[in-house]
Amino acid sequence: MPRYSYYCEKCEISISLFHGINETINNCEKCKSENTMKKMLSTPIILNNKDEAKNISIGQLTKEYIKANEEILKEQKEEAKKDTYEPS
């Protein structure tokens, strides 16, 4: 089932719902108002079938992301050590 984004004009919430292509949502479940839900435009998912993407395994890609973010995590840890925290 496709995912659709809706916006309630009364309570101003945005939600994502899964439903069939022929279904529509008109009533807000949060504020119980009728005919206030408007379907929002969403970005389609584009699958890229490049040759280089086919040669990389999911595990290898995950390891690359972890390695790329290790330095950021180290910096954040050092910043957290510098700050002083008071008990709540």
C-alpha positions as CSV (number, residue, x, y, z in Angstrom):
1,M,0.0,0.0,0.0
2,P,1.2,3.5,-0.8
3,R,1.9,6.0,2.0
4,Y,0.2,9.4,1.9
5,S,0.8,12.6,3.9
6,Y,-2.2,14.6,5.2
7,Y,-2.6,18.0,6.9
8,C,-5.4,19.0,9.2
9,E,-6.4,22.6,8.6
10,K,-8.1,22.8,12.0
11,C,-5.5,21.4,14.4
12,E,-2.6,21.8,12.1
13,I,-1.0,18.4,12.4
14,S,0.7,16.5,9.6
15,I,0.4,12.7,9.5
16,S,1.4,9.9,7.2
17,L,-1.0,7.0,6.5
18,F,-0.9,3.9,4.4
19,H,-4.1,3.2,2.4
20,G,-5.2,2.0,-0.9
21,I,-4.9,4.3,-4.0
22,N,-8.7,4.8,-4.3
23,E,-9.2,5.7,-0.6
24,T,-9.2,9.2,0.8
25,I,-9.1,10.6,4.3
26,N,-11.4,13.5,5.1
27,N,-11.8,13.5,8.9
28,C,-9.1,14.2,11.4
29,E,-8.8,11.4,14.1
30,K,-7.0,13.8,16.5
31,C,-9.4,16.7,16.7
32,K,-12.5,14.8,15.4
33,S,-13.3,17.5,12.8
34,E,-14.9,16.6,9.5
35,N,-13.6,17.5,6.0
36,T,-10.4,19.2,7.3
37,M,-7.8,16.8,6.0
38,K,-6.0,17.8,2.9
39,K,-3.7,15.4,1.0
40,M,-0.2,16.9,0.7
41,L,2.2,16.4,-2.2
42,S,5.0,14.0,-1.5
43,T,8.3,13.2,-3.1
44,P,8.3,10.0,-5.0
45,I,10.9,7.3,-4.3
46,I,13.3,6.9,-7.2
47,L,15.3,3.7,-7.3
48,N,18.6,4.3,-8.9
49,N,19.9,1.3,-10.9
50,K,23.5,2.5,-11.4
51,D,26.1,-0.3,-12.0
52,E,28.2,0.9,-9.0
53,A,25.3,0.6,-6.6
54,K,24.8,-3.0,-7.6
55,N,28.4,-3.9,-6.7
56,I,28.1,-2.6,-3.1
57,S,26.6,-4.9,-0.5
58,I,24.3,-3.7,2.2
59,G,26.8,-4.7,4.9
60,Q,29.6,-2.9,3.1
61,L,27.5,0.2,2.8
62,T,26.6,0.1,6.5
63,K,30.2,-0.2,7.5
64,E,31.1,2.8,5.3
65,Y,28.4,4.9,7.0
66,I,29.5,3.9,10.5
67,K,33.1,4.7,9.7
68,A,32.1,8.1,8.2
69,N,30.2,9.0,11.4
70,E,32.7,7.7,14.0
71,E,34.6,11.0,13.9
72,I,31.4,13.0,14.4
73,L,30.5,10.8,17.3
74,K,33.9,11.3,18.9
75,E,33.6,15.0,18.6
76,Q,30.2,15.0,20.2
77,K,31.5,12.8,23.1
78,E,34.3,15.3,23.7
79,E,31.9,18.2,23.7
80,A,29.6,16.4,26.2
81,K,32.6,15.7,28.5
82,K,33.4,19.5,28.6
83,D,29.9,20.4,29.7
84,T,28.8,20.2,33.3
85,Y,25.5,18.8,34.1
86,E,23.5,19.3,37.3
87,P,21.2,16.6,38.7
88,S,17.6,17.1,38.1
